[in-house]
Amino acid sequence: MNRREFLGMAAGAAVVGVTASAKGADAPKRILFGACRGPKDVPLLKKAGFDFWEWNAASAFMPDELDESKWASRRDEILAAPLPIRSSNGFLPGKFRLTGPQADFAPALDYAERVCRRADKVNLKTIVFGSGGARNVPGDFTAKNRADHPDTEQGTAQMTDFCRQLAKRIADCKVVVVIEPLRPKESNIVNFVWQGLHMVEDVGSPRIQQLADIFHMIMGREDAESIVKAGDRLKHCHIATKEKRAYPGANDTEAFLPYFAALKRIGYTGGVSCECGWGKKEEFEKNLDIAIATLKSLEAQA
């Protein structure tokens, strides 16, 4: 399908959306579309028709700043933005160690809890727990009888234990931490949605749920059926094209269709964030328009 066809379908979807809105409370829910950008770009996201924005946790919540009053101006900046901030990525930086013989949960838990509590202050829905640098199992933490292979089974158990402890500390929060499976190039544990679901089930807390990153799923050849199996435990999604990790509509759009069909099957009405490259700076606004038109067309086709 070419760009003209996508834009045409998106326009039709917009008309349907307006009609549904006129019905008030009876209007059907839909997927919300966002992009991972800083506050200076939020007006452009709104202009293009996005529903929300997603920002890095270190920038949004200043977790290394212990003085709550110093964070207050950042909080006010976020709340004043023309779109709501719905999600946050970049949860834990690589300075923390969650796996291996040097794992140390205490400082990471303090940092993570501060992020979550500040996230509640701006009504954030989900915090994305990718954090490959913090969770990757180090090479010197080897499995028995495999001196050349990191003990990923034990590393996964350590990450699960960290999530269990975090869930207890944020039990009174509203924000949800979602496990992000990362392709093997970026992480040596939790590479697939089904693996994340095992972790979610082991933790057994409403504060720890699941994310599906469609880029990572395509790269790992993970079937869209994993989204169906996730069901209502799926609370957030990321998306980017396989080629060049670009914005939706840049290339190979049809590869997304099975994943949107799976989202439709489970009645998903959460967020889908573009976590991607946007091409040349001078083409950013144009590419935002292409991306939102593509996303709405994919939803309409599903």
C-alpha positions in Angstrom: 0.0 0.0 0.0 1.4 3.4 -0.9 1.4 6.6 1.0 -1.6 8.1 -0.8 -3.7 5.1 0.1 -2.6 5.2 3.8 -3.5 8.9 4.0 -6.9 8.3 2.5 -7.7 5.5 4.9 -6.5 7.5 7.8 -8.8 10.4 6.8 -11.7 8.0 6.7 -10.8 6.7 10.2 -10.7 10.3 11.5 -14.2 10.9 10.3 -15.4 7.7 12.0 -13.6 8.9 15.2 -15.4 12.3 15.1 -18.8 10.6 14.6 -18.0 8.2 17.6 -17.0 11.1 19.8 -20.4 12.8 19.1 -22.0 9.8 20.8 -20.3 10.6 24.1 -19.9 7.8 26.6 -21.1 5.2 24.0 -18.1 6.0 21.7 -15.9 2.9 21.2 -12.4 2.9 22.8 -9.4 2.8 20.5 -5.6 2.4 20.5 -3.8 5.6 21.6 -0.8 6.7 19.5 2.3 8.4 20.9 5.9 9.1 20.2 9.1 9.1 22.3 10.1 12.7 22.2 11.1 15.5 24.5 8.8 18.3 25.6 9.9 20.8 22.9 8.3 18.5 20.3 5.0 17.9 22.0 3.2 20.8 20.2 4.2 19.2 16.9 2.9 15.8 18.1 -0.4 17.4 19.0 -0.6 19.2 15.6 0.0 15.9 13.8 -2.8 14.1 15.7 -0.9 12.0 18.3 -2.6 11.3 21.7 0.4 11.3 24.0 4.2 11.5 24.4 6.8 9.3 26.0 9.9 10.6 27.6 13.1 9.1 29.1 12.7 8.5 32.9 16.0 10.1 33.8 15.0 13.4 32.0 11.3 13.3 33.1 11.7 12.4 36.8 15.2 13.4 37.7 15.6 10.4 40.0 19.2 11.3 40.9 17.8 14.5 42.4 16.7 13.7 46.0 15.2 17.1 46.7 11.6 16.9 45.7 11.2 20.6 45.5 13.9 20.8 42.8 11.9 18.3 40.8 8.7 20.3 41.1 9.5 22.6 38.2 10.0 19.6 35.9 6.7 18.2 37.1 5.0 21.5 36.3 6.6 21.5 32.9 5.3 18.1 32.1 1.7 18.9 33.3 1.7 22.0 31.3 2.5 20.2 28.0 -0.3 20.3 25.4 -0.5 16.5 25.4 -0.4 14.1 28.4 2.8 12.1 29.0 1.5 8.6 29.1 4.6 6.5 29.3 8.3 6.7 30.1 11.2 4.6 28.8 14.9 4.3 29.9 13.9 3.1 33.3 17.2 2.0 34.9 20.6 3.2 33.6 23.5 0.8 33.2 25.2 2.0 36.3 23.0 -0.4 38.2 23.6 -4.1 38.3 20.6 -6.4 38.5 22.2 -9.7 37.5 25.5 -11.6 38.1 27.7 -11.9 41.1 27.9 -8.1 41.6 24.1 -7.6 41.6 23.1 -5.0 44.1 19.3 -4.3 44.3 19.3 -1.7 47.0 20.4 1.4 45.1 18.4 0.3 42.0 15.3 -0.1 44.1 15.6 3.3 45.7 16.1 4.9 42.2 13.2 2.9 40.7 10.8 3.7 43.5 11.5 7.4 43.2 10.8 7.2 39.5 7.5 5.5 40.1 6.3 7.8 42.8 7.1 10.9 40.8 5.5 9.3 37.8 2.3 9.1 39.8 2.4 12.9 40.3 2.0 13.4 36.5 -0.6 10.6 36.1 1.8 8.4 34.0 0.3 5.0 33.0 3.4 2.9 32.3 7.1 2.8 32.8 9.0 0.7 30.3 11.5 -1.8 31.9 13.9 -2.5 29.1 17.2 -1.3 30.6 19.4 -3.8 28.8 22.6 -2.4 30.4 21.3 -3.0 33.9 19.8 -6.4 33.4 22.3 -8.1 31.0 24.0 -11.1 32.5 27.7 -10.5 32.6 30.1 -12.9 30.8 31.9 -13.9 34.0 28.6 -15.2 35.5 28.7 -18.5 33.8 26.4 -21.5 33.8 27.6 -24.8 35.2 29.6 -26.8 32.7 29.4 -23.9 30.3 32.4 -21.6 31.0 31.8 -19.7 27.8 28.1 -19.0 28.4 26.5 -16.5 30.8 24.1 -18.1 33.3 21.0 -16.6 31.8 18.6 -18.8 33.7 20.0 -17.5 37.0 20.1 -14.0 35.6 16.4 -14.2 34.7 15.7 -15.4 38.3 17.6 -12.4 39.6 15.6 -10.0 37.4 12.4 -11.6 38.5 13.4 -11.2 42.2 14.2 -7.5 41.6 10.7 -7.1 40.0 9.1 -8.9 43.0 10.8 -6.6 45.5 10.0 -3.5 43.4 6.3 -4.5 43.2 6.1 -4.6 47.0 7.7 -1.2 47.3 5.3 0.4 44.8 2.2 -1.5 45.8 0.4 1.7 46.7 1.3 3.4 43.4 -0.9 3.7 40.3 1.8 3.5 37.7 2.5 0.1 36.1 6.0 -1.1 35.2 6.0 -3.1 32.0 8.6 -5.7 31.1 10.1 -5.0 27.7 11.5 -8.0 25.8 14.6 -6.9 23.8 16.2 -8.6 20.8 19.3 -10.7 21.6 21.6 -7.9 20.2 20.5 -5.7 23.1 19.9 -8.2 25.9 20.8 -11.8 26.7 17.7 -12.3 28.8 14.0 -11.8 28.2 14.1 -11.6 24.4 10.4 -12.5 23.7 7.0 -11.5 25.0 6.3 -15.1 26.2 9.4 -14.9 28.4 8.3 -11.6 29.8 4.9 -13.1 30.6 6.6 -15.9 32.6 8.2 -13.1 34.7 4.9 -11.3 35.1 3.2 -14.4 36.2 6.0 -15.3 38.7 5.9 -11.8 40.3 2.1 -11.9 40.5 1.5 -8.2 41.0 -0.7 -5.7 39.2 2.2 -3.3 39.3 4.4 -5.5 37.0 2.9 -6.1 33.6 3.9 -6.6 30.0 5.0 -4.6 26.9 5.2 -5.7 23.3 7.7 -4.0 21.2 6.7 -4.8 17.6 10.2 -3.9 16.3 11.8 -6.4 18.6 9.1 -9.0 17.8 9.7 -8.7 14.1 13.5 -8.8 14.6 13.2 -11.9 16.7 10.6 -13.5 14.4 8.2 -13.7 17.3 4.7 -14.5 16.2 1.9 -12.0 16.8 0.1 -14.8 18.7 2.2 -13.8 21.7 0.2 -10.6 21.9 -3.0 -12.6 22.1 -1.5 -14.8 24.8 -0.6 -11.7 26.8 -4.2 -10.5 26.7 -5.0 -8.0 29.4 -1.5 -8.2 30.9 -0.3 -6.2 27.9 -0.3 -2.5 29.0 1.9 -0.8 26.4 3.5 -1.2 23.0 6.5 0.2 21.0 6.8 0.3 17.3 9.4 0.9 14.6 10.2 -0.5 11.2 12.6 -3.4 10.8 14.6 -1.5 8.2 16.6 1.3 9.9 14.3 1.2 12.9 12.4 4.1 11.4 8.9 5.7 11.9 5.8 3.8 10.7 5.2 4.5 7.0 8.9 4.8 6.2 9.1 1.3 4.8 7.8 -2.3 5.1 4.4 -1.2 6.6 2.6 -4.5 5.9 4.9 -6.3 8.3 2.9 -4.6 11.1 -0.5 -5.9 10.1 -0.5 -9.2 12.0 0.5 -7.4 15.2 -2.3 -4.9 14.8 -4.7 -7.8 14.1 -3.6 -9.4 17.3 -4.1 -6.1 19.3 -7.6 -6.0 17.9 -8.3 -9.6 18.9 -7.6 -8.7 22.6 -9.5 -5.4 22.4 -6.4 -3.5 23.2 -7.0 0.2 24.0 -3.6 1.1 25.5 -0.7 3.1 24.0 1.5 2.4 21.0 4.6 4.6 21.0 6.8 5.3 18.0 10.3 4.5 19.5 12.2 5.2 16.3 14.3 7.4 14.0 12.5 10.2 12.2 14.8 10.9 9.3 16.1 14.3 8.4 15.5 17.1 10.8 13.8 19.3 8.2 11.4 16.4 7.3 10.4 15.7 10.9 6.9 17.3 10.8 6.1 15.6 7.4 7.2 12.3 8.8 5.1 12.7 11.9 2.1 13.1 9.6 3.0 10.0 7.7 3.5 8.0 10.9 0.1 8.9 12.4 -1.7 8.3 9.1 0.0 4.9 8.9 -0.9 3.9 12.4 -4.5 4.9 12.0 -4.6 3.0 8.7 -3.1 -0.1 10.3 -5.7 0.0 13.1 -8.5 0.5 10.5 -7.3 -2.6 8.5 -6.9 -4.9 11.5 
